[in-house]
């Protein structure tokens, strides 16, 4: 059986960042990364659909310790994948990765103060486990049971399993959905398809941002890359957090601004019908349109939007509840993710199974009653990496605290108040479908999950590591 001090699950953006922080802050610790896929990259290796890109700017999505040098602020998937691979190779992290190794369960033993982690390739033991596998299933996306789908004679695909050989040149395409994936697919496919129709049940909010950051381009011509990166990063954090707070406090003002942006490309009737959501901005994650490419594809006539419900699939396409039929050679079901807490693994503590839905999230990265285990999730209103890096730095601080005080384990003690809220406070369908299976958050610190990077930066760096935490002294091997 392999044994390490720290076992990291996932070799995506979070896992590579976690390993870098661990090497930097605790170079004597042994560690390994278990990755269920055959390559580095996580999300950015999995998704290969046309136009796949980040909807967070790269100066905040990139690591603070490795400046983003790419031209585009909103980068394509291949560029992000290359960035993650380069980071791992340059730091020697890639030598610690074990590919094609799916983690299926982890069992904590208080007697030995070790986790036994069960995988598709045998067992590992570790003093600490850090789960960096995100919160959705890599095996398959969310797929509604569309009536009549078996009758459809065309090609039906889900973006999470995009066929490499799919040729849509000159073809009629219908993209079902109105989220970030659909908004990305439509302009990318419209470049060569005969026509692309986005079919949505209800509108989503869109915001157009430049694909390149003019300030970043100017600063990088005059300043060292690291300094330029930090300045642009700080600027973008301030803007994104400021915009989010503005949307939550004065939603009418933000609704007006987003509507005005859409009216630059579309007429009032189209905006009223297809781009006026019933919810408030940031009740769901905002879709970013780089260079207004989505709006431009509609303006040019290469793409169109239909807002209606599906009655049934037919041999030639989709019949809507209005009676209209959309004929399609290809239908893309951009219907979202299937959320999966902690990568789908099961947990037990001293033989007792852990029901995640009954636990509370401690500082947004540990579970009540579960020793020596952390998980990594990002923000819903800002770049994933901002919170992921804070979590990784907290983990290294906690490990140092354990070592300094002679502790073998640390487990958050459940809060006195059992009042609880969902871990992710979004109304999006993909969240609501599965949120009860996730840990919950409490109503006050350190059990409340903030969606504010500036607040978290101040609180996490100064956090009392002993607050609401139960420690156990190191057990000697003779005792074990």
Rosetta blueprint (number, residue, H / E / L):
1 X L
2 X E
3 X E
4 X E
5 X E
6 X E
7 X E
8 X E
9 X E
10 X L
11 X L
12 X L
13 X H
14 X H
15 X H
16 X H
17 X H
18 X H
19 X H
20 X H
21 X H
22 X H
23 X H
24 X H
25 X H
26 X L
27 X L
28 X L
29 X L
30 X L
31 X E
32 X E
33 X E
34 X E
35 X L
36 X L
37 X L
38 X L
39 X L
40 X L
41 X L
42 X L
43 X H
44 X H
45 X H
46 X H
47 X L
48 X L
49 X L
50 X L
51 X L
52 X L
53 X E
54 X L
55 X L
56 X L
57 X L
58 X H
59 X H
60 X H
61 X H
62 X L
63 X L
64 X L
65 X L
66 X L
67 X L
68 X L
69 X L
70 X L
71 X L
72 X L
73 X L
74 X L
75 X L
76 X E
77 X H
78 X H
79 X H
80 X H
81 X H
82 X H
83 X H
84 X H
85 X H
86 X H
87 X H
88 X H
89 X H
90 X H
91 X L
92 X L
93 X H
94 X H
95 X H
96 X H
97 X E
98 X E
99 X L
100 X L
101 X L
102 X L
103 X E
104 X E
105 X E
106 X E
107 X E
108 X E
109 X E
110 X L
111 X L
112 X L
113 X L
114 X E
115 X E
116 X E
117 X E
118 X E
119 X E
120 X L
121 X L
122 X E
123 X E
124 X E
125 X E
126 X E
127 X E
128 X E
129 X E
130 X E
131 X E
132 X L
133 X L
134 X L
135 X L
136 X E
137 X L
138 X L
139 X L
140 X L
141 X L
142 X L
143 X L
144 X L
145 X L
146 X L
147 X L
148 X L
149 X H
150 X H
151 X H
152 X L
153 X L
154 X L
155 X E
156 X E
157 X E
158 X L
159 X H
160 X H
161 X H
162 X L
163 X L
164 X L
165 X L
166 X L
167 X L
168 X L
169 X L
170 X L
171 X L
172 X E
173 X E
174 X E
175 X E
176 X E
177 X L
178 X L
179 X L
180 X H
181 X H
182 X H
183 X H
184 X H
185 X H
186 X H
187 X H
188 X H
189 X H
190 X H
191 X L
192 X L
193 X L
194 X L
195 X E
196 X E
197 X E
198 X E
199 X E
200 X E
201 X L
202 X L
203 X L
204 X L
205 X L
206 X E
207 X E
208 X E
209 X E
210 X L
211 X L
212 X L
213 X L
214 X H
215 X H
216 X H
217 X H
218 X H
219 X H
220 X H
221 X H
222 X H
223 X L
224 X L
225 X H
226 X H
227 X H
228 X H
229 X H
230 X H
231 X H
232 X H
233 X H
234 X H
235 X H
236 X H
237 X H
238 X H
239 X H
240 X H
241 X H
242 X H
243 X H
244 X H
245 X H
246 X H
247 X H
248 X H
249 X H
250 X L
251 X H
252 X H
253 X H
254 X H
255 X H
256 X H
257 X H
258 X H
259 X H
260 X H
261 X H
262 X H
263 X H
264 X L
265 X L
266 X L
267 X L
268 X H
269 X H
270 X H
271 X H
272 X H
273 X H
274 X H
275 X L
276 X L
277 X L
278 X L
279 X L
280 X L
281 X L
282 X L
283 X L
284 X L
285 X L
286 X L
287 X E
288 X E
289 X E
290 X E
291 X L
292 X L
293 X H
294 X H
295 X H
296 X H
297 X H
298 X H
299 X H
300 X H
301 X L
302 X L
303 X E
304 X E
305 X E
306 X E
307 X E
308 X L
309 X L
310 X E
311 X E
312 X E
313 X E
314 X L
315 X L
316 X L
317 X E
318 X E
319 X E
320 X E
321 X L
322 X L
323 X L
324 X L
325 X E
326 X E
327 X E
328 X L
329 X L
330 X E
331 X E
332 X E
333 X E
334 X L
335 X L
336 X L
337 X L
338 X L
339 X E
340 X L
341 X H
342 X H
343 X H
344 X H
345 X L
346 X E
347 X E
348 X E
349 X E
350 X L
351 X L
352 X E
353 X E
354 X L
355 X L
356 X H
357 X H
358 X H
359 X L
360 X E
361 X E
362 X E
363 X L
364 X L
365 X L
366 X E
367 X E
368 X L
369 X L
370 X L
371 X L
372 X L
373 X E
374 X E
375 X E
376 X L
377 X L
378 X L
379 X L
380 X L
381 X L
382 X L
383 X L
384 X H
385 X H
386 X H
387 X H
388 X H
389 X H
390 X H
391 X H
392 X H
393 X H
394 X H
395 X H
396 X H
397 X H
398 X H
399 X H
400 X H
401 X H
402 X H
403 X H
404 X H
405 X H
406 X L
407 X E
408 X E
409 X E
410 X E
411 X E
412 X E
413 X L
414 X L
415 X L
416 X L
417 X L
418 X L
419 X L
420 X L
421 X E
422 X E
423 X L
424 X L
425 X L
426 X L
427 X L
428 X L
429 X H
430 X H
431 X H
432 X H
433 X L
434 X L
435 X H
436 X H
437 X H
438 X L
439 X L
440 X E
441 X E
442 X L
443 X L
444 X L
445 X L
446 X L
447 X L
448 X L
449 X L
450 X L
451 X L
452 X L
453 X H
454 X H
455 X H
456 X H
457 X H
458 X H
459 X H
460 X H
461 X H
462 X H
463 X L
464 X L
465 X L
466 X L
467 X L
468 X L
469 X E
470 X E
471 X E
472 X E
473 X E
474 X L
475 X L
476 X L
477 X L
478 X L
479 X L
480 X L
